[in-house]
Structure formats: C-alpha cells, structure tokens
Amino acid sequence: MEHRETRDTQEEQGVTGSVPLTRGLSTKLLFLTVLFVMIAEVLIFIPSVANFGLQWMTQRLGNAAAVSVLLMAGDHQALSPPVRDEILMATGVKAIAVRDEDVSRILVITDMPPVVDVHVDLDTISPVEAIRQTFSTLFFGGDRVMRIFGAVGDSGKVFEILIPDSGLREAMLIYARNVALLSLIISLFTAMLVFYAINRIMIRPIRDMTRSMLAFAGAPNDPRRVIVPEPRGDEIGVAERELARMQSALQKTLGEQQRLADLGLAVSKINHDMRNMLASAQLMSDRLTQIEDPAVKTLTPRLLRTLDRAVTYSEGVLTYGRTQEAPPNRRRLHLHQLVEEVRSVLPLDGGSIEFINAVDADLEVNADAEQLFRALANLCRNAAQAMAADEETGVIHRLTVDAATDGDGTRITVTDTGPGLPQKARENLFAPFRGSAKSGGTGLGLAIARELVRAHGGELELLESHGGHTVFSITLPETKAGH
C-alpha cells in the first residue's frame, strides 16, 4: 500500500523524463513476443503442410488400391465406359495400375496424358523431399499431372495412380489458410499471455524503479522519494532493495554535506567576528609586553599563540569543508617540546587528569609543526574530554603520549584510561559527523587529524579500545627535511 501511495505521489507530481509508449519496453516486448511466436509457428507450419500433402496423396492411393482389389476380383476388362468413368470420378484419378512381381496391369484409364510431370514414391520419399515437393505444388502447380505409387497395407503389390495436382493444390491452400489463421490467433493469444506475465513480473517493477530514480533525482533530500521495495526474493526484489539502500545512503551523505556547508558558513561568520576580537587582544598584548613582571612576560607569548591557534582551528574546520589541507612544511622538531605545547592547551579538568609526556627529550621528527600539533591536540583533547565525562569515582584518569623511532620512521602513541570508544564510534571512526564518541559532537577532530597525518605520508590508527584503555597510533615515515 505504501509503495502504491509513493508511486501515485510521483505521478501526481509529474515526474519528467518518462519514455514514450512507442519506445517503451512494454511495446517492444509485445512486438517481439508476437514476432517470435510467429517464427515458431512458421517453423511448425512448413512440415505441417508437407505432412498434409503426404496424407492427401496416401489417402488417394489407398482409395485407388481399394478399387483395384475389387476390379481384380472381377473382370475389369469388361467394364463399360460409363462404369469406368464413374470409378475414376469417384477416386479423382485419370488411371489406376497395379504392379505385382514386375508385372504391371492398367486396371482403368481414361485418356492417357501426353506427359507425367511429377513422380512421387510414397515408400521412399524423405521429409526434405516431401517439403520440397509439397511447396512446389503449392506455388507452381495446378495444371500438372502426378504419378503417385507405393505399397498399400501389407500387400506386396505396388499401386500407381495418375492424378491432376489441382485437387492437391486446392486442398493445401485451404489447409494453409486455416493453419495460418489458427497460428495467428495462437500467436496473439500467446503473446498477450507472455506479455502480461513478463509485464507483471518485470516491466512494471522496472518502470517503478525508473520513476523512482527520476523522482529521486528531482528532490534527493525528500525521504518520500526513496523507493519502497516489494517483498520479493528474485533479482528485481534485490535490485529494489539495493536501490532503496543506495538512495537512503545518498540522502544521508547529502545531509552530511549540507551540515558541513552550514558549518563552514557558521565558522566563516565566527572568524569574521574573531578577527575583531583578536585585534583588541593584540592591542592589549602590546601593553602586556611593557610590564616587567616575569610571569606576565612568560604567559603573554603563550596567550598569543593560543589565540592564533584558536583562529587556525576555526579556519581548519572551514578548510576541511571546502578544500584540502595545504602540503606540510617539514622541519626538524623536538617532539617532547611540541607535546608540552599540546599539554598547555588541553582541558585537564583542573588537574584531575594526569598528563604524562613520555617522549624522550632528544627525540626529533621531521614534520610540519603546526599540522602535527593540530593532530596531537585533536587526539589528546578527545581523550581528555572522554575522561572528564567519566563520573565513576576512584578511577585513575591518565593521558600518556609516548614515541619511539626505528629505521623506517617514528611511531607516536596516545594512550588514555578513559571509558573506551563505543561500538558505533569505532565503526565510523574517521567519518565526519558519524565518528563522534559523545552526543552532539561532529567527529571532525579525528577526520582532520587523519588527513594531516596522511599528508605526511603516515597513518593514524586505533590500536585498541576497551574499558579503561584506548590507544591511538601516529606513524610518521622518516623523510629528509624539506621534502
């Protein structure tokens, strides 16, 4: 019922792109069905007419044989001309003869024709020869004389008749006309049955899928345009279910893209206002630099870097929605110091989350400082927020960043003791808007981090995640500086 209502709605809305009736599958199917059935009937018609011709000749020879037996039982030479004519008229022949042990006798004859046009041996004639002979009579006969001979029944005698082919031709024409009319009726009836069955089983569902695709193309964001598959287990049912699944997935993707576009617009507005606020912050920072307090001199550069990175993060979200990240500008970096900068911007919940920088102080990596900072900050911020939301008492909340090098590159691990990622987040880990572990999150953090790491030729992976232990790994290949 719902499928029918959806179809009616699409028709009321005037879906464009419909196929004209003369070029539709239904019309082609009807014509092809009639054509193929007619071809089959023709293949049956040809041997059928040939068989009718053989039966006609066999019947005439049998009638003549029956008359011959009666004549041989009496004195056939004593027949008067009127009786002889009556016999020949009753059998429809010009002459009747019998051959017994190489001795031939003419039993009855009228006027002997000057020439015999066709000789037919019913005992040895092949199917192909019968077809050829029959259609030769049908198309070119009417004024020829045929000699038909052969054995009749179990008798050892061979009977022969001379007969005009006009009767055979007339009988075959009538038979061919009847068979042709019957074949045409059968062809049309069979075509209608086949057409109805195939149209019901295949053409109509295909037409519905075509209309659904056209309607969906007109308004892909309308959930009512998604096809409702019928409960059938054949290939059409599979196609309808796959089409419905594809349309639903496409609608979801379009919705995510719309959200991403809206997010980019929102961030662009935020950036516009943030530039005004940064201008004020820069004026205040200039005054702060004139204060001789050591604590102020220490905090002021960090404050400025934090503000700059806040702008960068907002622009990064906008950049993710519009273009690709800029290629990394690789430099030799002290990874331990970079992790410390990450620590300074993390929400560590007032010290309730322990942060451990386990990176060797002498370890160097070849990477873009800003992009690697953003990737690590996204991972660490996600971990800190997950542990901050964990309200279970007595649980140790610890975030550890470690790194190790080998001949191929550097592997950085971010480990937390949070509650672990839910199953849905693990299934859509790096998918924007689907991979968020917390309600209301966008899931952009991991997607951006993975893009930044891959720009370095590396890979971001989730090594394990369960209650109390989640480990992410960043693998950076060893590359010469400047490459």
C-alpha positions in Angstrom: 0.0 0.0 0.0 2.8 2.4 0.9 4.6 1.5 -2.3 1.4 2.3 -4.3 0.9 5.6 -2.5 4.5 6.6 -3.2 4.0 5.8 -6.9 0.8 7.8 -7.1 2.5 10.7 -5.4 5.3 10.6 -8.0 2.7 10.5 -10.8 0.8 13.5 -9.4 4.0 15.5 -9.1 4.6 15.0 -12.9 7.9 13.2 -12.9 9.7 14.2 -16.1 11.8 12.0 -18.4 9.1 9.3 -19.0 9.6 7.1 -22.0 7.0 7.4 -24.9 4.8 4.4 -25.3 6.0 3.6 -28.8 9.6 3.3 -27.4 8.8 1.7 -24.1 9.8 -1.8 -23.0 6.2 -2.9 -23.0 5.6 -2.1 -26.7 8.9 -3.7 -27.7 8.1 -6.8 -25.6 4.7 -7.1 -27.2 6.0 -6.9 -30.8 9.0 -9.2 -30.1 6.7 -11.8 -28.5 4.3 -11.8 -31.5 7.3 -12.0 -33.9 9.0 -14.8 -32.1 5.8 -16.8 -31.7 5.0 -16.3 -35.4 8.5 -17.5 -36.3 7.9 -20.6 -34.2 4.5 -21.1 -35.9 6.2 -20.8 -39.3 8.7 -23.5 -38.4 5.7 -25.7 -37.4 3.7 -24.6 -40.4 6.1 -25.8 -43.1 6.3 -29.5 -42.0 2.6 -29.4 -41.2 1.6 -28.5 -44.8 4.1 -31.1 -46.2 2.6 -33.8 -43.9 -0.9 -32.8 -45.1 0.2 -33.2 -48.7 1.6 -36.7 -48.0 -1.6 -37.7 -46.2 -3.7 -36.4 -49.1 -1.7 -38.4 -51.6 -1.6 -41.5 -49.4 -5.4 -41.3 -49.0 -5.9 -41.1 -52.8 -3.6 -44.0 -53.4 -5.4 -46.0 -50.7 -8.8 -45.3 -52.3 -7.4 -46.4 -55.6 -6.0 -49.6 -54.1 -9.4 -50.5 -52.6 -11.0 -50.0 -56.0 -8.2 -52.1 -57.6 -8.8 -55.0 -55.4 -12.5 -55.1 -56.4 -11.5 -54.7 -60.1 -9.0 -57.6 -59.9 -11.6 -59.8 -58.3 -13.9 -59.4 -61.3 -13.3 -58.8 -65.0 -12.0 -55.3 -65.2 -11.7 -55.6 -69.0 -15.4 -56.0 -69.3 -16.1 -52.6 -67.7 -18.2 -50.4 -69.8 -17.1 -46.8 -70.4 -19.8 -45.3 -68.2 -18.8 -47.6 -65.3 -15.1 -46.9 -65.8 -15.8 -43.1 -65.8 -17.8 -43.4 -62.6 -14.9 -45.2 -60.9 -12.3 -42.7 -62.0 -14.5 -39.8 -61.0 -15.1 -41.3 -57.5 -11.4 -41.7 -56.9 -10.4 -38.5 -58.7 -7.7 -40.1 -60.8 -7.0 -40.5 -64.5 -5.6 -44.0 -64.4 -5.1 -46.9 -61.9 -2.5 -49.5 -62.3 -1.0 -52.3 -60.2 2.4 -54.0 -60.3 2.8 -57.5 -59.0 6.2 -59.2 -59.3 7.4 -56.9 -62.1 4.1 -57.4 -64.0 2.2 -54.2 -64.4 -1.5 -54.0 -65.3 -3.6 -51.0 -66.1 -6.9 -51.6 -64.4 -8.7 -48.5 -65.5 -7.8 -45.4 -67.6 -9.5 -42.6 -69.4 -7.4 -40.6 -71.8 -3.7 -41.1 -71.3 -1.9 -37.8 -70.6 0.9 -36.9 -73.0 3.4 -36.4 -70.2 3.7 -37.0 -66.5 5.2 -34.0 -64.7 5.8 -35.3 -61.2 6.7 -38.8 -59.9 6.1 -39.4 -56.2 7.3 -42.7 -54.5 5.5 -42.7 -51.2 7.6 -45.6 -49.9 11.0 -43.8 -50.2 10.2 -40.1 -50.1 12.2 -38.2 -47.4 10.9 -35.4 -45.2 13.0 -32.8 -47.1 11.8 -34.1 -50.4 8.3 -34.1 -49.2 8.5 -30.4 -48.1 10.1 -29.5 -51.5 7.5 -31.4 -53.5 4.6 -30.0 -51.4 5.6 -26.4 -51.8 6.5 -26.9 -55.5 2.9 -28.0 -56.0 1.6 -25.2 -53.8 3.4 -22.4 -55.6 3.8 -23.8 -59.2 1.2 -26.5 -59.5 -2.4 -26.5 -60.7 -2.0 -27.8 -64.2 0.4 -30.7 -63.8 -0.1 -34.5 -63.7 1.3 -36.5 -60.9 2.2 -40.2 -60.8 1.9 -41.5 -57.3 2.9 -45.0 -56.4 3.7 -47.2 -53.5 2.6 -50.2 -51.4 -0.6 -50.1 -49.5 -1.0 -52.0 -46.3 0.7 -55.4 -46.0 0.1 -56.3 -49.6 3.1 -57.0 -51.8 1.6 -55.2 -54.7 2.5 -51.7 -55.7 -0.3 -49.5 -56.8 0.0 -46.5 -59.1 -2.3 -43.6 -60.0 -2.2 -40.7 -62.3 -3.9 -37.7 -60.9 -4.0 -34.0 -61.6 -2.3 -31.9 -58.9 -5.0 -29.2 -59.0 -7.0 -31.0 -56.2 -3.9 -31.4 -54.1 -3.1 -27.7 -54.5 -6.6 -26.5 -53.7 -6.7 -28.7 -50.6 -3.3 -27.5 -49.4 -4.3 -23.8 -50.0 -7.4 -24.3 -47.8 -5.3 -26.1 -45.2 -2.6 -23.5 -45.2 -5.1 -20.7 -44.9 -6.7 -22.4 -41.9 -3.4 -23.2 -40.3 -2.2 -19.6 -40.8 -5.3 -18.1 -39.3 -5.1 -20.5 -36.3 -1.3 -19.8 -35.9 -2.0 -16.0 -35.9 -4.7 -16.4 -33.3 -2.4 -18.6 -31.2 0.5 -16.2 -31.6 -1.6 -13.2 -30.5 -3.1 -15.1 -27.6 0.3 -16.5 -26.5 1.9 -13.1 -26.9 -0.7 -11.5 -24.7 -0.2 -14.1 -22.0 3.6 -13.8 -22.2 3.4 -10.0 -22.3 1.0 -9.9 -19.3 3.2 -12.3 -17.3 6.5 -10.5 -18.1 5.0 -7.1 -17.8 3.6 -8.0 -14.4 6.8 -9.7 -13.2 9.5 -7.5 -14.8 8.4 -4.5 -16.8 6.2 -2.9 -14.2 8.8 -3.1 -11.4 11.4 -1.8 -13.7 9.1 1.1 -14.7 8.5 1.8 -11.0 12.3 1.8 -10.3 12.8 4.2 -13.3 10.1 6.5 -12.0 11.6 6.4 -8.5 15.1 7.3 -9.8 13.7 10.2 -11.8 11.6 11.4 -8.8 14.6 11.0 -6.5 16.8 12.9 -8.9 14.3 15.8 -8.8 14.3 16.0 -5.0 17.1 13.8 -3.4 16.5 15.3 0.0 12.8 14.3 0.2 12.5 11.0 2.1 9.2 10.3 0.3 11.2 9.9 -3.0 13.0 6.8 -1.7 11.6 3.7 -3.4 9.7 1.2 -1.1 10.9 -2.3 -2.2 8.3 -5.0 -2.7 8.7 -8.2 -0.6 10.0 -10.4 -3.4 13.1 -12.7 -3.4 14.1 -12.6 -7.1 16.6 -10.3 -8.9 14.0 -7.5 -9.2 13.5 -7.6 -5.4 17.2 -7.5 -4.8 17.6 -4.5 -7.3 14.7 -2.6 -5.5 16.3 -3.2 -2.0 19.7 -2.1 -3.3 18.2 1.0 -4.9 16.4 1.9 -1.7 19.6 1.3 0.3 21.6 3.4 -2.2 19.0 6.3 -2.2 18.9 6.3 1.6 22.8 6.3 1.8 22.9 9.2 -0.7 20.3 11.1 1.2 22.4 10.7 4.4 25.5 11.8 2.5 23.8 14.8 1.1 22.5 15.7 4.6 26.1 15.5 6.0 27.4 17.6 3.2 24.7 20.2 3.9 25.6 20.2 7.6 29.3 20.6 6.5 28.3 23.5 4.3 26.3 25.1 7.1 29.2 24.5 9.5 31.6 26.2 7.1 29.2 29.2 6.8 29.0 29.4 10.6 32.7 29.2 11.0 33.3 31.9 8.4 30.9 34.2 10.5 32.8 33.3 13.6 36.1 34.0 12.0 34.8 37.4 10.9 33.9 38.4 14.4 37.0 36.7 15.9 39.3 39.0 13.8 37.8 42.0 15.6 38.4 40.3 19.0 41.9 39.4 18.1 42.6 43.0 17.1 41.6 44.1 20.6 43.7 41.2 22.1 46.7 42.3 20.1 46.4 45.9 21.4 46.3 44.5 25.0 49.2 42.2 24.4 51.3 45.1 23.2 50.7 46.7 26.6 51.3 43.4 28.4 54.8 43.2 26.9 55.7 46.5 28.5 55.0 45.1 32.0 58.2 43.9 33.7 56.5 41.1 35.7 58.3 37.9 34.8 55.1 35.9 35.0 53.4 38.2 32.5 56.3 38.0 30.1 56.2 34.2 30.3 52.4 34.0 29.8 52.0 36.6 27.1 53.6 34.7 24.1 51.7 31.6 25.1 48.5 33.6 25.2 49.1 35.0 21.7 49.9 31.5 20.3 46.8 30.2 21.9 44.7 32.9 20.3 46.3 32.3 16.9 45.7 28.6 17.1 42.1 29.2 18.0 41.7 31.0 14.8 43.6 28.3 13.0 41.3 25.6 14.4 38.2 27.5 13.2 39.7 28.1 9.8 40.7 24.4 9.7 37.1 23.3 10.1 36.1 25.7 7.2 39.1 24.5 5.2 38.0 20.8 5.7 34.6 21.6 4.3 35.9 23.4 1.2 39.4 22.4 0.2 42.3 20.1 1.0 44.9 20.9 3.6 48.0 22.7 2.5 51.0 20.5 1.9 53.1 20.1 5.1 56.1 22.3 5.5 58.5 19.8 7.1 61.1 20.9 9.6 63.2 19.1 12.3 61.3 19.3 15.5 61.8 18.4 19.2 58.8 16.2 19.7 59.0 16.5 23.5 58.6 20.3 23.4 55.7 20.0 20.9 53.9 17.7 23.2 54.4 20.2 26.0 52.7 22.8 23.9 49.8 20.4 23.4 49.6 19.9 27.2 49.2 23.7 27.7 46.0 23.9 25.6 44.3 20.8 26.9 41.2 20.9 29.2 42.7 18.7 32.0 39.7 19.3 34.3 41.5 21.3 37.0 44.3 18.7 37.4 42.1 15.7 37.9 43.5 14.3 34.6 47.2 13.3 34.8 49.2 14.1 31.7 52.4 12.3 31.1 54.8 13.4 28.4 56.9 10.2 28.0 58.6 11.3 24.8 62.4 11.4 25.0 63.7 14.9 25.3 66.2 14.3 22.5 63.8 12.7 20.0 63.4 14.6 16.7 60.9 14.2 14.0 60.7 15.7 10.5 57.2 17.2 10.2 55.1 20.3 9.9 55.0 21.8 13.4 51.5 23.3 13.2 49.9 20.3 11.5 51.4 17.8 13.8 50.4 20.0 16.8 46.8 20.0 15.5 46.8 16.2 15.0 48.1 15.5 18.5 45.9 18.2 20.1 42.8 16.6 18.5 43.7 13.2 19.8 44.6 14.4 23.3 41.6 16.7 23.5 39.2 13.8 22.6 40.9 11.7 25.3 40.7 14.4 27.9 37.1 15.1 27.2 36.2 11.4 27.4 37.9 11.1 30.8 36.4 14.3 32.1 32.9 12.9 31.2 33.6 9.7 33.1 32.0 10.3 36.5 32.9 7.0 38.1 34.6 7.6 41.4 38.1 6.3 42.3 39.1 5.8 38.7 42.6 7.0 37.6 42.4 9.3 34.7 45.8 9.4 32.9 46.8 10.6 29.4 50.2 9.5 28.1 52.0 10.5 25.0 55.0 8.3 24.0 57.1 7.9 20.9 59.7 5.5 19.5 61.8 5.5 16.4 63.2 2.8 14.2 64.9 2.7 10.8 61.6 3.4 9.0 60.3 6.4 11.0 58.6 7.4 14.2 55.6 6.0 16.0 53.7 8.2 18.4 51.2 6.7 20.7 48.4 8.5 22.7 47.0 6.3 25.5 44.3 7.2 27.9 42.5 5.4 30.7 39.0 6.6 29.7 35.9 4.5 29.2 36.8 3.5 25.7 35.1 4.2 22.4 31.5 2.9 21.8 30.9 0.4 19.0 29.2 3.0 16.7 32.2 5.4 17.1 34.6 2.5 16.2 32.6 1.6 13.1 32.7 5.2 11.8 35.9 6.3 13.4 37.2 8.7 10.8 33.9 9.7 9.2 32.8 13.3 9.8 29.6 13.6 11.7 29.4 9.9 12.4 32.6 9.1 14.3 31.9 11.2 17.4 32.0 9.4 20.7 30.0 12.0 22.6 26.5 13.3 22.0 26.4 16.4 19.9 30.0 16.0 18.6 30.8 16.5 14.9 33.5 13.8 14.7 35.7 16.2 12.7 38.6 16.0 15.1 39.7 12.5 14.1 38.9 13.1 10.4 41.1 16.2 10.4 43.9 14.5 12.3 44.0 11.6 9.9 44.1 13.9 6.9 47.0 15.8 8.4 48.9 12.6 9.2 48.3 11.2 5.8 49.6 14.4 4.2 52.9 13.5 5.9 52.8 10.0 4.3 51.9 8.5 7.6 48.9 6.8 9.1 46.6 7.3 12.1 45.2 4.1 13.6 43.2 2.9 16.6 45.3 0.1 18.1 42.8 -0.9 20.8 39.9 0.5 22.8 38.0 -1.1 25.7 37.0 -0.1 29.2 40.0 1.7 30.8 42.4 1.6 27.8 42.3 3.4 24.5 45.4 3.7 22.3 45.9 5.7 19.1 49.0 5.5 17.0 50.5 8.0 14.6 53.2 6.6 12.3 55.4 9.1 10.5 57.9 7.8 7.9 61.4 9.1 8.0 61.9 11.8 5.4 64.7 14.3 4.8 63.9 17.8 5.8 62.5 20.0 3.1 60.8 17.0 1.4 
